Amino acid sequence: MRLICLLVILFSLPACAQEKPDFNKWVAQVKQQALANGISQSVIDNAFENVEAPAEDIVELDHKQPEKTRSFSDYLNGALSDKNISAAKDKWHDNRALLRKVEAKYHVQPKILLALWCIESRFGERQGDFSIIQSLSTLAYDGRRSQFFMGELMNALKIMQDENIASADLTGSWAGAMGQTQFMPSSFLKFAVDFDGDGKKDIWNSDADALASMANYLHSKGWNHNEGWGVEVELPDGDTNWREVKGDKPLKEWRKLGLKREDGRKLPNTELMAHLIMPDDDEPLAYLAFPNYNILMDWNRSTYFATSIGLLADEIAK
């Protein structure tokens, strides 16, 4: 009877939190897993040559609680700045032939590619200079989303091997996003292309590879060249709580509900499906988002980001 009572007490106690292994022992296990995944010893040695401890600055950045520090209007003012629009138009003139060639192959409008190129990396000027291997090792070890980042770490090692890239040259953001496209390693493996034909998928230094890789991503996700991303709308007066209106409807149905373009023109009387987006709870700005918008959201799960890409693209096209 005493034994039974003791077992009941023991199993009623909360489980002790599992302690992290020593970092060096953990790295040794990662190396063994990489070998089992077909990564060569020379690539592994190069990758982890300078990875001696978790990077404290990366841990700090990862642990910061996300806060809404900017309104959507403020976000748009930054994304749609005169400087961004002017720079994007200059890039259009400088890369017109390349953009047309990419468009012909992947059926993505140049204005969308220019907007993504601008917002993601300021046309390659802001790619991040963190070591991808150090960043992903830190994030995989630290414990929050460790499985996801372990997968991305293995993908990064595969990129080093497949593309013959040294660890020192595999750089990007603190969270592991790389190059002018800010692809995570998994996206690189799926969508990066060698568009300039030099034998390398170089999203860091080749504008052609970067633009074509972005286009390949969108095309692979189902981008429709014949449709836009969406349109800003004016909501009719009344008691309808538009923030609660969910789901897709044809544009002709939104038109019947009294929605108009922001400039007062009627919406097209078509079957094109759209859903209502109001990015900021504190602002009345509203948009009807077409199916292409969902692909921008797949790229980055932020209505601020996706909407600003579409609006910047429209400004570039003017």
LUMNUZA-202976 format. One record per residue (C-alpha): x, y, z. Coordinates in Angstrom, 1 decimal. Example, Ala and Ser with C-alpha at 12.3 -4.5 7.8 and 13.67 -1.06 7.14 Angstrom:
! residues 2
SITE,12.3,-4.5,7.8
SITE,13.7,-1.1,7.1
END
This chain:
! residues 318
SITE,0.0,0.0,0.0
SITE,2.9,2.4,0.9
SITE,4.5,1.7,-2.5
SITE,1.3,2.5,-4.3
SITE,0.9,5.8,-2.4
SITE,4.6,6.7,-3.2
SITE,4.0,6.0,-6.9
SITE,0.9,8.2,-6.9
SITE,2.9,11.1,-5.2
SITE,5.8,10.7,-7.6
SITE,3.6,10.8,-10.8
SITE,1.7,13.7,-9.4
SITE,4.8,15.9,-9.2
SITE,5.4,18.3,-12.1
SITE,8.0,17.1,-14.5
SITE,11.4,18.9,-14.2
SITE,12.3,21.1,-17.1
SITE,14.8,19.3,-19.4
SITE,18.1,21.1,-19.2
SITE,19.9,22.0,-22.4
SITE,22.9,20.0,-23.3
SITE,26.3,21.6,-23.3
SITE,26.6,23.7,-26.5
SITE,29.7,22.0,-27.7
SITE,28.2,18.6,-27.2
SITE,25.0,19.8,-29.0
SITE,27.1,21.0,-31.9
SITE,28.8,17.6,-32.1
SITE,25.4,15.9,-32.4
SITE,24.4,18.4,-35.1
SITE,27.6,17.5,-37.0
SITE,26.7,13.8,-36.8
SITE,23.3,14.5,-38.1
SITE,24.7,16.5,-41.0
SITE,27.0,13.6,-41.9
SITE,24.0,11.3,-41.8
SITE,22.2,13.7,-44.2
SITE,25.0,13.5,-46.7
SITE,27.0,16.7,-45.9
SITE,30.7,16.2,-46.4
SITE,33.1,16.5,-43.5
SITE,34.9,19.4,-45.2
SITE,31.7,21.4,-45.4
SITE,30.9,20.7,-41.8
SITE,34.3,21.7,-40.6
SITE,34.1,25.0,-42.5
SITE,30.6,25.7,-41.3
SITE,31.3,25.3,-37.6
SITE,34.9,26.5,-37.5
SITE,33.9,29.7,-35.7
SITE,30.7,28.6,-34.0
SITE,31.9,28.4,-30.4
SITE,28.9,29.5,-28.4
SITE,25.3,30.8,-28.9
SITE,25.3,34.4,-30.1
SITE,23.9,36.5,-27.3
SITE,22.7,39.3,-29.6
SITE,20.7,36.8,-31.7
SITE,19.1,35.3,-28.5
SITE,18.2,38.8,-27.4
SITE,16.6,39.7,-30.7
SITE,14.7,36.4,-30.8
SITE,13.3,36.8,-27.3
SITE,12.0,40.4,-27.8
SITE,8.3,40.3,-27.6
SITE,6.7,41.6,-30.8
SITE,4.9,44.9,-30.2
SITE,2.8,47.1,-32.4
SITE,5.0,50.2,-32.4
SITE,3.9,51.7,-35.7
SITE,0.5,52.4,-37.3
SITE,-0.2,51.2,-40.8
SITE,-0.1,54.7,-42.0
SITE,3.4,55.2,-40.5
SITE,4.5,51.9,-42.1
SITE,3.2,53.0,-45.5
SITE,4.9,56.4,-45.2
SITE,8.2,54.5,-44.9
SITE,7.5,52.0,-47.6
SITE,6.0,54.5,-50.1
SITE,8.5,57.2,-49.5
SITE,9.6,59.4,-52.4
SITE,13.1,58.0,-52.0
SITE,11.8,54.4,-52.5
SITE,9.6,55.2,-55.4
SITE,12.4,57.2,-57.2
SITE,15.0,54.5,-56.6
SITE,12.6,51.8,-57.9
SITE,12.0,53.7,-61.1
SITE,15.7,54.2,-61.5
SITE,16.1,50.4,-61.1
SITE,13.4,49.9,-63.7
SITE,15.3,52.0,-66.2
SITE,18.6,50.4,-65.4
SITE,17.2,46.8,-65.6
SITE,14.4,47.1,-68.1
SITE,15.7,44.4,-70.5
SITE,16.4,42.0,-67.6
SITE,13.0,42.6,-66.0
SITE,11.2,42.0,-69.3
SITE,13.2,38.8,-69.7
SITE,12.2,37.6,-66.2
SITE,8.6,38.5,-66.8
SITE,8.5,36.6,-70.1
SITE,9.7,33.4,-68.3
SITE,7.9,33.6,-65.0
SITE,4.9,35.8,-65.8
SITE,5.3,38.2,-62.9
SITE,5.0,42.0,-63.5
SITE,8.2,44.0,-63.1
SITE,6.5,46.4,-60.7
SITE,5.9,43.6,-58.2
SITE,9.5,42.4,-58.4
SITE,10.8,46.0,-57.9
SITE,8.6,46.5,-54.9
SITE,9.7,43.2,-53.3
SITE,13.4,44.0,-54.1
SITE,13.0,47.4,-52.5
SITE,11.3,46.4,-49.3
SITE,13.3,43.2,-48.7
SITE,16.8,44.5,-49.2
SITE,16.8,48.0,-50.6
SITE,17.9,46.6,-53.9
SITE,20.6,44.5,-52.3
SITE,22.0,47.3,-50.1
SITE,20.6,45.9,-46.9
SITE,21.1,42.1,-46.8
SITE,22.3,41.7,-43.3
SITE,25.9,40.6,-42.3
SITE,25.1,37.9,-39.7
SITE,26.7,34.5,-40.2
SITE,23.8,32.3,-41.3
SITE,25.4,29.2,-39.6
SITE,26.0,31.0,-36.4
SITE,22.4,32.5,-36.4
SITE,20.6,29.2,-37.2
SITE,22.8,27.3,-34.7
SITE,21.9,29.7,-32.0
SITE,18.2,29.7,-32.7
SITE,18.1,25.9,-33.0
SITE,19.9,25.5,-29.7
SITE,18.1,28.1,-27.8
SITE,14.8,26.2,-27.8
SITE,12.1,28.4,-29.2
SITE,11.1,26.9,-32.5
SITE,14.2,24.7,-32.4
SITE,12.9,22.1,-34.7
SITE,12.2,24.7,-37.4
SITE,15.6,26.3,-37.1
SITE,17.3,22.9,-37.0
SITE,15.7,22.1,-40.4
SITE,16.9,25.5,-41.7
SITE,20.4,24.8,-40.4
SITE,20.6,21.5,-42.3
SITE,19.3,23.3,-45.4
SITE,22.0,26.0,-45.0
SITE,24.6,23.2,-44.9
SITE,23.2,21.7,-48.0
SITE,23.4,25.1,-49.8
SITE,27.0,25.4,-48.8
SITE,27.7,22.0,-50.3
SITE,25.6,22.3,-53.4
SITE,26.6,25.9,-54.3
SITE,30.2,25.6,-53.0
SITE,29.8,28.6,-50.7
SITE,32.1,29.1,-47.7
SITE,30.5,29.8,-44.4
SITE,32.0,33.3,-44.3
SITE,30.1,34.1,-47.5
SITE,26.8,32.7,-46.3
SITE,25.4,35.8,-44.6
SITE,22.0,37.4,-44.0
SITE,19.7,38.5,-41.3
SITE,19.9,37.5,-37.6
SITE,16.9,35.1,-38.2
SITE,18.5,33.3,-41.2
SITE,17.1,35.2,-44.2
SITE,19.6,35.5,-47.0
SITE,20.6,37.8,-49.9
SITE,18.7,40.3,-51.9
SITE,15.6,38.2,-51.7
SITE,15.8,37.5,-48.0
SITE,15.0,33.8,-48.6
SITE,15.3,31.4,-45.7
SITE,17.5,28.4,-46.7
SITE,14.4,26.2,-47.4
SITE,13.1,28.8,-49.9
SITE,16.5,29.1,-51.5
SITE,16.5,25.3,-52.1
SITE,13.0,25.4,-53.6
SITE,13.1,28.6,-55.6
SITE,16.6,30.1,-56.2
SITE,17.6,30.0,-59.9
SITE,20.8,30.6,-61.9
SITE,19.3,33.2,-64.3
SITE,22.6,34.7,-65.5
SITE,24.0,31.3,-66.5
SITE,27.2,31.5,-64.6
SITE,26.7,28.1,-62.8
SITE,25.8,29.6,-59.4
SITE,22.5,30.5,-57.8
SITE,23.8,33.8,-56.4
SITE,21.0,35.8,-54.7
SITE,23.7,37.9,-52.9
SITE,25.6,39.4,-55.8
SITE,23.6,38.7,-59.0
SITE,20.6,41.0,-59.7
SITE,19.5,38.6,-62.4
SITE,19.5,35.6,-60.1
SITE,17.8,37.6,-57.3
SITE,15.0,38.9,-59.5
SITE,14.4,35.6,-61.2
SITE,14.4,33.8,-57.9
SITE,11.7,36.1,-56.5
SITE,9.7,35.7,-59.7
SITE,10.1,31.9,-59.6
SITE,8.7,31.9,-56.0
SITE,5.6,33.9,-57.0
SITE,5.1,31.9,-60.2
SITE,5.4,28.6,-58.3
SITE,2.8,29.7,-55.9
SITE,0.3,30.5,-58.6
SITE,0.8,34.2,-59.4
SITE,-1.7,35.4,-62.0
SITE,-0.1,37.8,-64.4
SITE,-3.5,39.0,-65.6
SITE,-4.7,40.2,-62.2
SITE,-3.5,42.8,-59.8
SITE,-2.9,42.4,-56.1
SITE,-6.0,44.4,-54.9
SITE,-7.5,47.8,-54.7
SITE,-8.0,50.5,-52.1
SITE,-11.8,51.0,-51.4
SITE,-14.1,53.4,-49.7
SITE,-16.6,51.8,-47.4
SITE,-20.2,53.0,-47.4
SITE,-21.6,54.7,-44.4
SITE,-23.9,52.7,-42.2
SITE,-24.0,50.3,-39.3
SITE,-22.1,47.4,-40.9
SITE,-19.1,46.4,-38.9
SITE,-16.8,45.8,-41.9
SITE,-14.1,44.4,-39.8
SITE,-16.3,41.4,-39.1
SITE,-17.1,40.8,-42.8
SITE,-15.0,37.8,-43.8
SITE,-14.6,35.6,-46.8
SITE,-14.3,36.0,-50.6
SITE,-16.9,37.5,-52.8
SITE,-16.9,38.5,-56.5
SITE,-16.2,42.1,-57.1
SITE,-19.7,42.6,-58.4
SITE,-21.0,41.5,-55.0
SITE,-18.8,44.0,-53.2
SITE,-20.1,46.6,-55.7
SITE,-23.7,45.7,-54.7
SITE,-22.8,46.2,-51.1
SITE,-21.8,49.8,-51.8
SITE,-18.0,49.6,-51.9
SITE,-16.3,51.9,-54.3
SITE,-12.7,52.6,-55.3
SITE,-10.9,55.0,-53.1
SITE,-11.2,57.7,-55.8
SITE,-15.0,57.2,-56.0
SITE,-15.2,55.2,-59.2
SITE,-17.3,52.0,-59.2
SITE,-15.7,48.6,-58.8
SITE,-15.6,46.4,-61.9
SITE,-18.8,44.3,-62.4
SITE,-16.8,41.1,-62.6
SITE,-16.5,37.6,-61.0
SITE,-12.9,38.3,-59.8
SITE,-12.9,37.1,-56.2
SITE,-11.7,39.4,-53.4
SITE,-11.7,39.6,-49.6
SITE,-11.7,42.7,-47.4
SITE,-8.5,43.8,-45.7
SITE,-8.3,46.4,-43.0
SITE,-4.6,46.2,-41.8
SITE,-4.9,48.5,-38.8
SITE,-7.5,48.2,-36.1
SITE,-7.2,51.9,-35.3
SITE,-7.5,53.2,-38.9
SITE,-10.3,53.0,-41.5
SITE,-8.0,52.2,-44.5
SITE,-9.6,49.3,-46.4
SITE,-8.6,47.2,-49.4
SITE,-10.1,44.4,-51.5
SITE,-7.5,41.8,-51.9
SITE,-7.4,39.5,-55.0
SITE,-6.0,36.0,-55.0
SITE,-2.4,37.3,-55.8
SITE,-2.5,39.0,-52.4
SITE,-2.6,35.6,-50.7
SITE,0.7,34.8,-52.4
SITE,2.3,38.0,-51.0
SITE,1.0,36.9,-47.6
SITE,2.6,33.5,-48.1
SITE,5.9,35.3,-48.7
SITE,5.5,37.3,-45.4
SITE,2.5,36.7,-43.1
SITE,1.9,40.4,-42.5
SITE,-0.9,42.5,-43.9
SITE,1.3,45.5,-43.5
SITE,4.0,44.0,-45.7
SITE,1.7,42.5,-48.3
SITE,-0.4,45.6,-48.7
SITE,2.6,47.9,-48.9
SITE,4.1,45.7,-51.6
SITE,1.0,46.1,-53.7
SITE,0.7,49.8,-53.1
SITE,4.4,50.5,-53.8
SITE,4.1,48.4,-57.0
SITE,1.2,50.6,-58.1
SITE,3.2,53.8,-57.4
SITE,6.2,52.4,-59.4
SITE,3.9,51.7,-62.4
SITE,2.5,55.3,-62.5
END
